[in-house]
Amino acid sequence: MVESFHAPVLVDAITEGRFGDASRLLRGGLISESKIRIAANALIDEIPEEEDDKQYLASESFREFIRYFDGLDALMESASRPFGGGEDPRMNALTLLGEVEESLRMFVKIAK
């Protein structure tokens, strides 16, 4: 699950400025948000009910991941459109990609 976020095909698409390709990879080509949600909910459901603090932390951690993921998806979507000047979104995208990956890694660590 986490490995998909540092797959060479995704990182290359971002560093080469192929934001349309990166957006498609994030929307089911390489990464499936629905599959991640299903797997995350299964991990959270495996946490015993008596460990409600851990359930809460895992749920909040996953929500944080989703916020980062949505931000990355929105950045790829907007960067793929033609624009007149402005800053190069590649560094922002790579930074956000790292935050997405780290937040998912933290969720998995908490949930297990």
N, C-alpha and C positions, 0 to 999 in steps of 0.2 A: 504494500500500500504506500508506504513512505518513499520507497525507491523510485516510484513513477515521477516524483517531483524533481529528481535530479537526473532523469534520463537524458542522455546526450541529445536526442532528437528535440526535446523541449528546450533545453538550454541553448542549443545551436539556433533554434528558430528565434529565440529572444535576442541572442547576441548578434545575429545577422539581420535583425530588424524585420523579420517575417512574422509580424504580429497577428496577421490573419491565420497563418498556420498554427501559431502558438494558441490562439483562441480556440481553434478547432480541436487541438490536442487536449485542451482543458475541458472542452464540452463533450467529451465522450470518445475522442479519437485515441487517447492514451489513458486518460483519467476519467472515471465515471463518478460524479458526485453522488448519484443514487446508490452505487455500490459501496462507496465510502460510508454513506449514512447507514446503510444496512449493516455493514460490518461494525461500525461504531456502536450502534444500538445493541447489537448482539454482545459486544464486549461489556457495555454498561449493564445489560441484563444479567450477565454472569456474575456480577459483583453481588455478594450476599446482602440481603435486605438489612441485616443487622449492621452492616458497614455503610450506613446512610451518608456519612461524611465523605467517604470515598466515592459513592455514587454521585453526590453533589459535585465534588471536585472534577470528576471525569466528565460529567455533563457540561459544566462550565468551561472546562478545557476544550471540549469539542465545539462548543459555541464560539470560542475564540478562534479556533481553526477555521470554522465556517466564515467568520467575519474576514479573516485574512484571505481565504480562498475567493470569496465574493469580490474583495478588493482587487485581487490579482486578475480575476476574470473581467471585471469592469475596466481595468487598465489595459488589458489586451484588446478588449473590444474597442475602446476609444482610440488606442494607438494604431489600430488597423485601418482607421479612416484617414483619408487625406486631410492634411492641415497645413496652414500657411505659417511655417516657422515654428518657433518655440523650442523648448528643450528636447533633448533626445531621451525618450522614455526607457531606453534599454537598461540603464543603471537602476532606475527605480523599479523596473520589472524584475531584474535579477535580485535586488534586495528584498522585494516583496515575496519572490519565489522562495528565498531562504527562510523568511519568516513563516510562510505557509508550511514548509517542510518541518521546521522546528516546532511549530505549534502542534502539528499532527504527531510528531515524535513524542512530545510531552504528553499529549492525550493518551497515546498507547502505553507510555510508561506508567501513567497514573492508573489507567484502567486495568492493567495486568496485575 
